[in-house]
């Protein structure tokens, strides 16, 4: 498993826990403490994902709500919602991750950690955002 794949899993753990605890992701990250030796290589990217989702969360949720046909954010499983938030952040704000990688990594997380229907749903929604990317207005 690549360092960035591990980073995405670590970031997802923090985002998931933050939502369940109703805390800011940065607070959950701070409570977690320093990374252990095995986590050092992926920690930087995980922090970037956590902080990015937190910083752009309102716009990310707006985009997900707008383009998730037939689904509200509240109806989505918590894990799917956070995978989509992370995937949307990588897709739209992280220039050093190719769009296809952002989508496929999100789908892989959904495959490993969520329902049987989740990979297809995550792929469809992120692919739609990828198509619309040139026309989406994003705050910087």
N, CA, C and O atoms as a GROMACS GRO file, in nm:
protein
  560
    1UNK      N    1   0.085  -0.118   0.000
    1UNK     CA    2   0.000   0.000   0.000
    1UNK      C    3   0.090   0.124   0.000
    1UNK      O    4   0.183   0.134   0.080
    2UNK      N    5   0.062   0.218  -0.089
    2UNK     CA    6   0.146   0.337  -0.101
    2UNK      C    7   0.128   0.429   0.020
    2UNK      O    8   0.031   0.418   0.095
    3UNK      N    9   0.224   0.518   0.037
    3UNK     CA   10   0.218   0.613   0.149
    3UNK      C   11   0.094   0.702   0.138
    3UNK      O   12   0.030   0.731   0.240
    4UNK      N   13   0.059   0.744   0.018
    4UNK     CA   14  -0.059   0.830   0.003
    4UNK      C   15  -0.189   0.754   0.028
    4UNK      O   16  -0.285   0.811   0.078
    5UNK      N   17  -0.192   0.627  -0.007
    5UNK     CA   18  -0.310   0.545   0.024
    5UNK      C   19  -0.325   0.534   0.175
    5UNK      O   20  -0.436   0.546   0.228
    6UNK      N   21  -0.215   0.511   0.244
    6UNK     CA   22  -0.218   0.506   0.390
    6UNK      C   23  -0.260   0.642   0.448
    6UNK      O   24  -0.334   0.648   0.546
    7UNK      N   25  -0.213   0.748   0.386
    7UNK     CA   26  -0.250   0.883   0.432
    7UNK      C   27  -0.400   0.905   0.419
    7UNK      O   28  -0.463   0.962   0.508
    8UNK      N   29  -0.457   0.859   0.310
    8UNK     CA   30  -0.602   0.874   0.291
    8UNK      C   31  -0.679   0.797   0.397
    8UNK      O   32  -0.780   0.845   0.448
    9UNK      N   33  -0.633   0.679   0.430
    9UNK     CA   34  -0.699   0.600   0.534
    9UNK      C   35  -0.690   0.669   0.670
    9UNK      O   36  -0.787   0.675   0.745
   10UNK      N   37  -0.572   0.721   0.701
   10UNK     CA   38  -0.552   0.793   0.827
   10UNK      C   39  -0.642   0.917   0.831
   10UNK      O   40  -0.708   0.943   0.932
   11UNK      N   41  -0.645   0.993   0.722
   11UNK     CA   42  -0.730   1.112   0.716
   11UNK      C   43  -0.877   1.074   0.730
   11UNK      O   44  -0.952   1.142   0.800
   12UNK      N   45  -0.919   0.968   0.665
   12UNK     CA   46  -1.057   0.923   0.675
   12UNK      C   47  -1.092   0.886   0.819
   12UNK      O   48  -1.200   0.920   0.867
   13UNK      N   49  -1.001   0.818   0.888
   13UNK     CA   50  -1.024   0.783   1.029
   13UNK      C   51  -1.049   0.909   1.112
   13UNK      O   52  -1.140   0.911   1.196
   14UNK      N   53  -0.969   1.011   1.090
   14UNK     CA   54  -0.981   1.136   1.166
   14UNK      C   55  -1.112   1.207   1.130
   14UNK      O   56  -1.185   1.252   1.220
   15UNK      N   57  -1.142   1.219   1.001
   15UNK     CA   58  -1.265   1.286   0.959
   15UNK      C   59  -1.389   1.213   1.010
   15UNK      O   60  -1.485   1.276   1.054
   16UNK      N   61  -1.386   1.082   1.005
   16UNK     CA   62  -1.498   1.000   1.052
   16UNK      C   63  -1.517   1.021   1.202
   16UNK      O   64  -1.629   1.045   1.248
   17UNK      N   65  -1.409   1.012   1.278
   17UNK     CA   66  -1.416   1.030   1.424
   17UNK      C   67  -1.465   1.171   1.459
   17UNK      O   68  -1.546   1.188   1.550
   18UNK      N   69  -1.416   1.270   1.386
   18UNK     CA   70  -1.457   1.408   1.413
   18UNK      C   71  -1.608   1.426   1.393
   18UNK      O   72  -1.675   1.491   1.473
   19UNK      N   73  -1.659   1.367   1.287
   19UNK     CA   74  -1.803   1.380   1.263
   19UNK      C   75  -1.883   1.309   1.372
   19UNK      O   76  -1.982   1.363   1.419
   20UNK      N   77  -1.841   1.191   1.410
   20UNK     CA   78  -1.914   1.118   1.515
   20UNK      C   79  -1.909   1.190   1.649
   20UNK      O   80  -2.007   1.189   1.724
   21UNK      N   81  -1.795   1.251   1.679
   21UNK     CA   82  -1.779   1.323   1.806
   21UNK      C   83  -1.832   1.466   1.801
   21UNK      O   84  -1.838   1.535   1.902
   22UNK      N   85  -1.870   1.510   1.679
   22UNK     CA   86  -1.914   1.648   1.658
   22UNK      C   87  -1.806   1.747   1.700
   22UNK      O   88  -1.833   1.845   1.770
   23UNK      N   89  -1.685   1.720   1.656
   23UNK     CA   90  -1.569   1.805   1.682
   23UNK      C   91  -1.506   1.844   1.549
   23UNK      O   92  -1.533   1.783   1.445
   24UNK      N   93  -1.423   1.947   1.553
   24UNK     CA   94  -1.349   1.986   1.433
   24UNK      C   95  -1.242   1.880   1.407
   24UNK      O   96  -1.180   1.830   1.501
   25UNK      N   97  -1.219   1.845   1.281
   25UNK     CA   98  -1.117   1.745   1.250
   25UNK      C   99  -0.979   1.782   1.305
   25UNK      O  100  -0.905   1.694   1.350
   26UNK      N  101  -0.943   1.909   1.302
   26UNK     CA  102  -0.812   1.949   1.355
   26UNK      C  103  -0.800   1.920   1.504
   26UNK      O  104  -0.691   1.890   1.552
   27UNK      N  105  -0.911   1.928   1.578
   27UNK     CA  106  -0.909   1.897   1.721
   27UNK      C  107  -0.887   1.747   1.743
   27UNK      O  108  -0.811   1.707   1.831
   28UNK      N  109  -0.954   1.666   1.664
   28UNK     CA  110  -0.937   1.520   1.675
   28UNK      C  111  -0.794   1.481   1.640
   28UNK      O  112  -0.734   1.396   1.704
   29UNK      N  113  -0.740   1.546   1.537
   29UNK     CA  114  -0.602   1.520   1.497
   29UNK      C  115  -0.507   1.556   1.610
   29UNK      O  116  -0.413   1.481   1.639
   30UNK      N  117  -0.529   1.670   1.673
   30UNK     CA  118  -0.442   1.714   1.783
   30UNK      C  119  -0.452   1.619   1.902
   30UNK      O  120  -0.352   1.592   1.968
   31UNK      N  121  -0.571   1.569   1.930
   31UNK     CA  122  -0.590   1.475   2.041
   31UNK      C  123  -0.520   1.343   2.015
   31UNK      O  124  -0.478   1.274   2.108
   32UNK      N  125  -0.508   1.309   1.890
   32UNK     CA  126  -0.447   1.182   1.851
   32UNK      C  127  -0.299   1.179   1.886
   32UNK      O  128  -0.244   1.072   1.914
   33UNK      N  129  -0.237   1.293   1.884
   33UNK     CA  130  -0.096   1.300   1.920
   33UNK      C  131  -0.005   1.281   1.800
   33UNK      O  132  -0.050   1.274   1.686
   34UNK      N  133   0.120   1.272   1.828
   34UNK     CA  134   0.222   1.260   1.724
   34UNK      C  135   0.213   1.125   1.654
   34UNK      O  136   0.176   1.025   1.715
   35UNK      N  137   0.248   1.123   1.527
   35UNK     CA  138   0.243   0.995   1.454
   35UNK      C  139   0.352   0.900   1.503
   35UNK      O  140   0.459   0.944   1.546
   36UNK      N  141   0.325   0.771   1.496
   36UNK     CA  142   0.430   0.675   1.529
   36UNK      C  143   0.523   0.659   1.408
   36UNK      O  144   0.496   0.713   1.301
   37UNK      N  145   0.629   0.588   1.426
   37UNK     CA  146   0.731   0.574   1.321
   37UNK      C  147   0.674   0.521   1.190
   37UNK      O  148   0.716   0.565   1.083
   38UNK      N  149   0.579   0.429   1.197
   38UNK     CA  150   0.519   0.371   1.077
   38UNK      C  151   0.432   0.470   1.001
   38UNK      O  152   0.411   0.454   0.881
   39UNK      N  153   0.381   0.572   1.070
   39UNK     CA  154   0.290   0.667   1.007
   39UNK      C  155   0.359   0.793   0.954
   39UNK      O  156   0.295   0.873   0.886
   40UNK      N  157   0.486   0.811   0.982
   40UNK     CA  158   0.554   0.936   0.947
   40UNK      C  159   0.546   0.970   0.799
   40UNK      O  160   0.522   1.085   0.764
   41UNK      N  161   0.567   0.872   0.712
   41UNK     CA  162   0.573   0.901   0.568
   41UNK      C  163   0.439   0.950   0.514
   41UNK      O  164   0.436   1.030   0.420
   42UNK      N  165   0.330   0.904   0.570
   42UNK     CA  166   0.200   0.946   0.519
   42UNK      C  167   0.136   1.060   0.597
   42UNK      O  168   0.034   1.115   0.555
   43UNK      N  169   0.194   1.097   0.709
   43UNK     CA  170   0.130   1.194   0.798
   43UNK      C  171   0.110   1.330   0.731
   43UNK      O  172   0.005   1.391   0.750
   44UNK      N  173   0.206   1.378   0.655
   44UNK     CA  174   0.195   1.509   0.592
   44UNK      C  175   0.078   1.519   0.497
   44UNK      O  176   0.003   1.617   0.501
   45UNK      N  177   0.060   1.419   0.413
   45UNK     CA  178  -0.053   1.422   0.319
   45UNK      C  179  -0.185   1.407   0.394
   45UNK      O  180  -0.285   1.469   0.357
   46UNK      N  181  -0.186   1.326   0.499
   46UNK     CA  182  -0.308   1.310   0.579
   46UNK      C  183  -0.349   1.444   0.640
   46UNK      O  184  -0.467   1.480   0.639
   47UNK      N  185  -0.253   1.516   0.694
   47UNK     CA  186  -0.283   1.647   0.754
   47UNK      C  187  -0.336   1.743   0.647
   47UNK      O  188  -0.431   1.817   0.671
   48UNK      N  189  -0.274   1.740   0.530
   48UNK     CA  190  -0.321   1.826   0.421
   48UNK      C  191  -0.466   1.794   0.384
   48UNK      O  192  -0.545   1.886   0.362
   49UNK      N  193  -0.501   1.666   0.379
   49UNK     CA  194  -0.639   1.627   0.348
   49UNK      C  195  -0.735   1.671   0.458
   49UNK      O  196  -0.842   1.726   0.429
   50UNK      N  197  -0.699   1.648   0.581
   50UNK     CA  198  -0.785   1.684   0.695
   50UNK      C  199  -0.807   1.835   0.698
   50UNK      O  200  -0.921   1.881   0.710
   51UNK      N  201  -0.700   1.910   0.689
   51UNK     CA  202  -0.712   2.056   0.693
   51UNK      C  203  -0.786   2.110   0.571
   51UNK      O  204  -0.863   2.205   0.582
   52UNK      N  205  -0.764   2.050   0.456
   52UNK     CA  206  -0.833   2.094   0.334
   52UNK      C  207  -0.982   2.069   0.340
   52UNK      O  208  -1.060   2.156   0.302
   53UNK      N  209  -1.021   1.953   0.387
   53UNK     CA  210  -1.164   1.922   0.401
   53UNK      C  211  -1.227   2.017   0.502
   53UNK      O  212  -1.339   2.065   0.483
   54UNK      N  213  -1.155   2.044   0.609
   54UNK     CA  214  -1.208   2.136   0.710
   54UNK      C  215  -1.220   2.278   0.654
   54UNK      O  216  -1.323   2.343   0.673
   55UNK      N  217  -1.118   2.324   0.586
   55UNK     CA  218  -1.116   2.460   0.532
   55UNK      C  219  -1.223   2.480   0.424
   55UNK      O  220  -1.289   2.584   0.422
   56UNK      N  221  -1.240   2.383   0.336
   56UNK     CA  222  -1.332   2.396   0.223
   56UNK      C  223  -1.462   2.318   0.245
   56UNK      O  224  -1.538   2.296   0.151
   57UNK      N  225  -1.487   2.277   0.368
   57UNK     CA  226  -1.600   2.190   0.398
   57UNK      C  227  -1.736   2.241   0.353
   57UNK      O  228  -1.818   2.165   0.302
   58UNK      N  229  -1.759   2.369   0.372
   58UNK     CA  230  -1.889   2.425   0.333
   58UNK      C  231  -1.910   2.413   0.182
   58UNK      O  232  -2.018   2.372   0.138
   59UNK      N  233  -1.810   2.448   0.104
   59UNK     CA  234  -1.821   2.440  -0.043
   59UNK      C  235  -1.828   2.294  -0.088
   59UNK      O  236  -1.905   2.260  -0.178
   60UNK      N  237  -1.748   2.208  -0.025
   60UNK     CA  238  -1.751   2.066  -0.060
   60UNK      C  239  -1.890   2.008  -0.036
   60UNK      O  240  -1.945   1.940  -0.123
   61UNK      N  241  -1.948   2.035   0.080
   61UNK     CA  242  -2.082   1.983   0.111
   61UNK      C  243  -2.187   2.041   0.016
   61UNK      O  244  -2.282   1.972  -0.022
   62UNK      N  245  -2.170   2.166  -0.022
   62UNK     CA  246  -2.262   2.228  -0.118
   62UNK      C  247  -2.256   2.154  -0.252
   62UNK      O  248  -2.359   2.125  -0.312
   63UNK      N  249  -2.134   2.125  -0.298
   63UNK     CA  250  -2.118   2.053  -0.425
   63UNK      C  251  -2.175   1.912  -0.416
   63UNK      O  252  -2.244   1.867  -0.508
   64UNK      N  253  -2.148   1.842  -0.308
   64UNK     CA  254  -2.200   1.707  -0.292
   64UNK      C  255  -2.352   1.707  -0.287
   64UNK      O  256  -2.416   1.622  -0.348
   65UNK      N  257  -2.409   1.802  -0.215
   65UNK     CA  258  -2.555   1.812  -0.207
   65UNK      C  259  -2.617   1.843  -0.342
   65UNK      O  260  -2.723   1.790  -0.376
   66UNK      N  261  -2.551   1.927  -0.418
   66UNK     CA  262  -2.604   1.968  -0.548
   66UNK      C  263  -2.600   1.853  -0.649
   66UNK      O  264  -2.695   1.835  -0.726
   67UNK      N  265  -2.493   1.775  -0.649
   67UNK     CA  266  -2.474   1.676  -0.756
   67UNK      C  267  -2.501   1.532  -0.714
   67UNK      O  268  -2.490   1.442  -0.798
   68UNK      N  269  -2.536   1.507  -0.590
   68UNK     CA  270  -2.572   1.371  -0.546
   68UNK      C  271  -2.720   1.350  -0.574
   68UNK      O  272  -2.804   1.368  -0.486
   69UNK      N  273  -2.750   1.314  -0.694
   69UNK     CA  274  -2.888   1.298  -0.738
   69UNK      C  275  -2.961   1.196  -0.651
   69UNK      O  276  -2.920   1.080  -0.639
   70UNK      N  277  -3.070   1.242  -0.591
   70UNK     CA  278  -3.152   1.153  -0.511
   70UNK      C  279  -3.101   1.128  -0.371
   70UNK      O  280  -3.162   1.050  -0.297
   71UNK      N  281  -2.992   1.190  -0.332
   71UNK     CA  282  -2.934   1.169  -0.200
   71UNK      C  283  -2.908   1.302  -0.132
   71UNK      O  284  -2.862   1.397  -0.195
   72UNK      N  285  -2.939   1.310  -0.004
   72UNK     CA  286  -2.897   1.424   0.076
   72UNK      C  287  -2.773   1.382   0.153
   72UNK      O  288  -2.748   1.263   0.170
   73UNK      N  289  -2.697   1.478   0.199
   73UNK     CA  290  -2.579   1.445   0.280
   73UNK      C  291  -2.617   1.363   0.402
   73UNK      O  292  -2.546   1.269   0.438
   74UNK      N  293  -2.728   1.397   0.465
   74UNK     CA  294  -2.769   1.326   0.586
   74UNK      C  295  -2.805   1.180   0.561
   74UNK      O  296  -2.793   1.096   0.651
   75UNK      N  297  -2.850   1.148   0.440
   75UNK     CA  298  -2.886   1.009   0.407
   75UNK      C  299  -2.766   0.923   0.374
   75UNK      O  300  -2.774   0.800   0.382
   76UNK      N  301  -2.654   0.985   0.338
   76UNK     CA  302  -2.535   0.907   0.303
   76UNK      C  303  -2.475   0.844   0.428
   76UNK      O  304  -2.476   0.906   0.534
   77UNK      N  305  -2.422   0.723   0.416
   77UNK     CA  306  -2.348   0.667   0.529
   77UNK      C  307  -2.231   0.761   0.565
   77UNK      O  308  -2.171   0.822   0.477
   78UNK      N  309  -2.201   0.770   0.693
   78UNK     CA  310  -2.096   0.862   0.740
   78UNK      C  311  -1.964   0.836   0.669
   78UNK      O  312  -1.894   0.930   0.632
   79UNK      N  313  -1.929   0.711   0.650
   79UNK     CA  314  -1.802   0.680   0.585
   79UNK      C  315  -1.802   0.728   0.440
   79UNK      O  316  -1.703   0.784   0.393
   80UNK      N  317  -1.913   0.708   0.369
   80UNK     CA  318  -1.923   0.754   0.230
   80UNK      C  319  -1.912   0.905   0.222
   80UNK      O  320  -1.841   0.960   0.137
   81UNK      N  321  -1.982   0.972   0.310
   81UNK     CA  322  -1.982   1.118   0.312
   81UNK      C  323  -1.839   1.171   0.329
   81UNK      O  324  -1.800   1.266   0.262
   82UNK      N  325  -1.763   1.110   0.416
   82UNK     CA  326  -1.626   1.156   0.440
   82UNK      C  327  -1.530   1.114   0.330
   82UNK      O  328  -1.436   1.187   0.300
   83UNK      N  329  -1.551   0.999   0.270
   83UNK     CA  330  -1.473   0.961   0.152
   83UNK      C  331  -1.497   1.061   0.040
   83UNK      O  332  -1.404   1.104  -0.027
   84UNK      N  333  -1.623   1.097   0.019
   84UNK     CA  334  -1.658   1.194  -0.085
   84UNK      C  335  -1.600   1.332  -0.056
   84UNK      O  336  -1.554   1.401  -0.147
   85UNK      N  337  -1.601   1.372   0.069
   85UNK     CA  338  -1.542   1.502   0.104
   85UNK      C  339  -1.394   1.503   0.073
   85UNK      O  340  -1.342   1.598   0.014
   86UNK      N  341  -1.326   1.398   0.112
   86UNK     CA  342  -1.182   1.388   0.088
   86UNK      C  343  -1.153   1.381  -0.062
   86UNK      O  344  -1.063   1.448  -0.111
   87UNK      N  345  -1.229   1.298  -0.133
   87UNK     CA  346  -1.210   1.286  -0.277
   87UNK      C  347  -1.237   1.416  -0.350
   87UNK      O  348  -1.166   1.451  -0.444
   88UNK      N  349  -1.340   1.488  -0.308
   88UNK     CA  350  -1.372   1.617  -0.370
   88UNK      C  351  -1.260   1.716  -0.345
   88UNK      O  352  -1.220   1.789  -0.436
   89UNK      N  353  -1.208   1.720  -0.222
   89UNK     CA  354  -1.097   1.811  -0.193
   89UNK      C  355  -0.977   1.778  -0.282
   89UNK      O  356  -0.919   1.868  -0.342
   90UNK      N  357  -0.940   1.651  -0.290
   90UNK     CA  358  -0.824   1.614  -0.373
   90UNK      C  359  -0.848   1.646  -0.520
   90UNK      O  360  -0.760   1.697  -0.589
   91UNK      N  361  -0.968   1.617  -0.566
   91UNK     CA  362  -1.002   1.640  -0.707
   91UNK      C  363  -0.997   1.789  -0.744
   91UNK      O  364  -0.946   1.824  -0.850
   92UNK      N  365  -1.048   1.873  -0.658
   92UNK     CA  366  -1.065   2.014  -0.694
   92UNK      C  367  -0.958   2.109  -0.640
   92UNK      O  368  -0.939   2.217  -0.696
   93UNK      N  369  -0.889   2.072  -0.534
   93UNK     CA  370  -0.793   2.166  -0.475
   93UNK      C  371  -0.649   2.115  -0.469
   93UNK      O  372  -0.559   2.194  -0.440
   94UNK      N  373  -0.625   1.987  -0.494
   94UNK     CA  374  -0.488   1.934  -0.483
   94UNK      C  375  -0.434   1.910  -0.624
   94UNK      O  376  -0.475   1.816  -0.693
   95UNK      N  377  -0.343   1.996  -0.664
   95UNK     CA  378  -0.292   1.993  -0.801
   95UNK      C  379  -0.192   1.880  -0.828
   95UNK      O  380  -0.175   1.840  -0.943
   96UNK      N  381  -0.126   1.828  -0.724
   96UNK     CA  382  -0.024   1.725  -0.748
   96UNK      C  383  -0.080   1.583  -0.742
   96UNK      O  384  -0.004   1.486  -0.743
   97UNK      N  385  -0.211   1.570  -0.735
   97UNK     CA  386  -0.277   1.439  -0.743
   97UNK      C  387  -0.361   1.439  -0.871
   97UNK      O  388  -0.455   1.519  -0.882
   98UNK      N  389  -0.330   1.351  -0.966
   98UNK     CA  390  -0.411   1.345  -1.089
   98UNK      C  391  -0.558   1.316  -1.057
   98UNK      O  392  -0.589   1.241  -0.964
   99UNK      N  393  -0.647   1.375  -1.133
   99UNK     CA  394  -0.790   1.359  -1.109
   99UNK      C  395  -0.832   1.213  -1.102
   99UNK      O  396  -0.907   1.173  -1.014
  100UNK      N  397  -0.783   1.134  -1.196
  100UNK     CA  398  -0.819   0.992  -1.199
  100UNK      C  399  -0.774   0.918  -1.074
  100UNK      O  400  -0.842   0.826  -1.027
  101UNK      N  401  -0.660   0.957  -1.020
  101UNK     CA  402  -0.609   0.895  -0.896
  101UNK      C  403  -0.700   0.932  -0.780
  101UNK      O  404  -0.734   0.846  -0.698
  102UNK      N  405  -0.740   1.058  -0.771
  102UNK     CA  406  -0.829   1.102  -0.662
  102UNK      C  407  -0.958   1.021  -0.664
  102UNK      O  408  -1.006   0.977  -0.560
  103UNK      N  409  -1.014   1.002  -0.782
  103UNK     CA  410  -1.139   0.926  -0.795
  103UNK      C  411  -1.116   0.779  -0.762
  103UNK      O  412  -1.192   0.721  -0.684
  104UNK      N  413  -1.014   0.718  -0.819
  104UNK     CA  414  -0.992   0.574  -0.798
  104UNK      C  415  -0.955   0.542  -0.653
  104UNK      O  416  -0.994   0.438  -0.601
  105UNK      N  417  -0.882   0.630  -0.587
  105UNK     CA  418  -0.847   0.608  -0.446
  105UNK      C  419  -0.972   0.618  -0.359
  105UNK      O  420  -0.987   0.541  -0.264
  106UNK      N  421  -1.062   0.711  -0.389
  106UNK     CA  422  -1.186   0.722  -0.314
  106UNK      C  423  -1.272   0.597  -0.334
  106UNK      O  424  -1.331   0.546  -0.239
  107UNK      N  425  -1.278   0.550  -0.456
  107UNK     CA  426  -1.355   0.428  -0.486
  107UNK      C  427  -1.295   0.308  -0.412
  107UNK      O  428  -1.368   0.225  -0.359
  108UNK      N  429  -1.163   0.300  -0.407
  108UNK     CA  430  -1.097   0.191  -0.335
  108UNK      C  431  -1.131   0.194  -0.186
  108UNK      O  432  -1.156   0.090  -0.126
  109UNK      N  433  -1.131   0.312  -0.127
  109UNK     CA  434  -1.169   0.324   0.014
  109UNK      C  435  -1.313   0.279   0.034
  109UNK      O  436  -1.343   0.206   0.129
  110UNK      N  437  -1.402   0.321  -0.054
  110UNK     CA  438  -1.542   0.280  -0.043
  110UNK      C  439  -1.556   0.129  -0.058
  110UNK      O  440  -1.638   0.066   0.010
  111UNK      N  441  -1.478   0.070  -0.148
  111UNK     CA  442  -1.481  -0.074  -0.168
  111UNK      C  443  -1.438  -0.149  -0.042
  111UNK      O  444  -1.500  -0.248  -0.003
  112UNK      N  445  -1.334  -0.100   0.022
  112UNK     CA  446  -1.279  -0.165   0.141
  112UNK      C  447  -1.360  -0.139   0.267
  112UNK      O  448  -1.365  -0.225   0.356
  113UNK      N  449  -1.424  -0.023   0.277
  113UNK     CA  450  -1.476   0.019   0.407
  113UNK      C  451  -1.626   0.045   0.414
  113UNK      O  452  -1.677   0.076   0.521
  114UNK      N  453  -1.696   0.033   0.302
  114UNK     CA  454  -1.838   0.069   0.306
  114UNK      C  455  -1.925  -0.039   0.245
  114UNK      O  456  -1.885  -0.155   0.237
  115UNK      N  457  -2.044  -0.001   0.204
  115UNK     CA  458  -2.142  -0.097   0.154
  115UNK      C  459  -2.110  -0.142   0.012
  115UNK      O  460  -2.022  -0.085  -0.054
  116UNK      N  461  -2.179  -0.242  -0.035
  116UNK     CA  462  -2.159  -0.294  -0.170
  116UNK      C  463  -2.194  -0.191  -0.277
  116UNK      O  464  -2.135  -0.191  -0.385
  117UNK      N  465  -2.289  -0.103  -0.248
  117UNK     CA  466  -2.332  -0.002  -0.343
  117UNK      C  467  -2.242   0.122  -0.342
  117UNK      O  468  -2.244   0.201  -0.436
  118UNK      N  469  -2.165   0.139  -0.239
  118UNK     CA  470  -2.088   0.262  -0.220
  118UNK      C  471  -1.984   0.289  -0.328
  118UNK      O  472  -1.974   0.404  -0.373
  119UNK      N  473  -1.906   0.191  -0.372
  119UNK     CA  474  -1.806   0.222  -0.475
  119UNK      C  475  -1.866   0.284  -0.601
  119UNK      O  476  -1.811   0.379  -0.656
  120UNK      N  477  -1.978   0.231  -0.646
  120UNK     CA  478  -2.043   0.283  -0.765
  120UNK      C  479  -2.094   0.425  -0.742
  120UNK      O  480  -2.082   0.512  -0.829
  121UNK      N  481  -2.153   0.448  -0.624
  121UNK     CA  482  -2.204   0.580  -0.590
  121UNK      C  483  -2.090   0.683  -0.582
  121UNK      O  484  -2.100   0.792  -0.639
  122UNK      N  485  -1.982   0.647  -0.513
  122UNK     CA  486  -1.866   0.737  -0.500
  122UNK      C  487  -1.806   0.765  -0.637
  122UNK      O  488  -1.775   0.880  -0.668
  123UNK      N  489  -1.790   0.662  -0.718
  123UNK     CA  490  -1.735   0.680  -0.852
  123UNK      C  491  -1.823   0.773  -0.936
  123UNK      O  492  -1.772   0.862  -1.003
  124UNK      N  493  -1.952   0.752  -0.932
  124UNK     CA  494  -2.042   0.832  -1.012
  124UNK      C  495  -2.041   0.979  -0.973
  124UNK      O  496  -2.036   1.067  -1.059
  125UNK      N  497  -2.045   1.005  -0.844
  125UNK     CA  498  -2.051   1.144  -0.798
  125UNK      C  499  -1.918   1.216  -0.822
  125UNK      O  500  -1.916   1.330  -0.868
  126UNK      N  501  -1.807   1.150  -0.790
  126UNK     CA  502  -1.677   1.215  -0.812
  126UNK      C  503  -1.647   1.230  -0.962
  126UNK      O  504  -1.587   1.329  -1.003
  127UNK      N  505  -1.688   1.134  -1.042
  127UNK     CA  506  -1.669   1.146  -1.187
  127UNK      C  507  -1.750   1.264  -1.242
  127UNK      O  508  -1.704   1.334  -1.332
  128UNK      N  509  -1.867   1.284  -1.188
  128UNK     CA  510  -1.950   1.399  -1.230
  128UNK      C  511  -1.879   1.529  -1.194
  128UNK      O  512  -1.872   1.621  -1.276
  129UNK      N  513  -1.825   1.539  -1.072
  129UNK     CA  514  -1.751   1.658  -1.032
  129UNK      C  515  -1.626   1.677  -1.118
  129UNK      O  516  -1.589   1.790  -1.150
  130UNK      N  517  -1.562   1.567  -1.155
  130UNK     CA  518  -1.444   1.575  -1.241
  130UNK      C  519  -1.483   1.635  -1.377
  130UNK      O  520  -1.411   1.719  -1.430
  131UNK      N  521  -1.595   1.592  -1.432
  131UNK     CA  522  -1.642   1.647  -1.560
  131UNK      C  523  -1.672   1.795  -1.549
  131UNK      O  524  -1.644   1.873  -1.641
  132UNK      N  525  -1.731   1.834  -1.438
  132UNK     CA  526  -1.772   1.973  -1.418
  132UNK      C  527  -1.660   2.063  -1.367
  132UNK      O  528  -1.677   2.185  -1.359
  133UNK      N  529  -1.549   2.005  -1.332
  133UNK     CA  530  -1.439   2.079  -1.268
  133UNK      C  531  -1.405   2.212  -1.336
  133UNK      O  532  -1.388   2.312  -1.267
  134UNK      N  533  -1.394   2.216  -1.469
  134UNK     CA  534  -1.359   2.345  -1.532
  134UNK      C  535  -1.463   2.455  -1.510
  134UNK      O  536  -1.430   2.573  -1.513
  135UNK      N  537  -1.588   2.416  -1.487
  135UNK     CA  538  -1.693   2.516  -1.473
  135UNK      C  539  -1.729   2.549  -1.327
  135UNK      O  540  -1.807   2.641  -1.302
  136UNK      N  541  -1.673   2.474  -1.233
  136UNK     CA  542  -1.706   2.496  -1.093
  136UNK      C  543  -1.630   2.618  -1.040
  136UNK      O  544  -1.511   2.636  -1.068
  137UNK      N  545  -1.700   2.700  -0.964
  137UNK     CA  546  -1.637   2.815  -0.901
  137UNK      C  547  -1.593   2.772  -0.761
  137UNK      O  548  -1.675   2.732  -0.679
  138UNK      N  549  -1.464   2.781  -0.736
  138UNK     CA  550  -1.409   2.739  -0.608
  138UNK      C  551  -1.344   2.857  -0.539
  138UNK      O  552  -1.278   2.939  -0.602
  139UNK      N  553  -1.364   2.862  -0.407
  139UNK     CA  554  -1.291   2.964  -0.332
  139UNK      C  555  -1.150   2.913  -0.313
  139UNK      O  556  -1.126   2.792  -0.310
  140UNK      N  557  -1.058   3.002  -0.300
  140UNK     CA  558  -0.917   2.962  -0.285
  140UNK      C  559  -0.873   2.970  -0.143
  140UNK      O  560  -0.758   2.939  -0.112
   0.00000   0.00000   0.00000
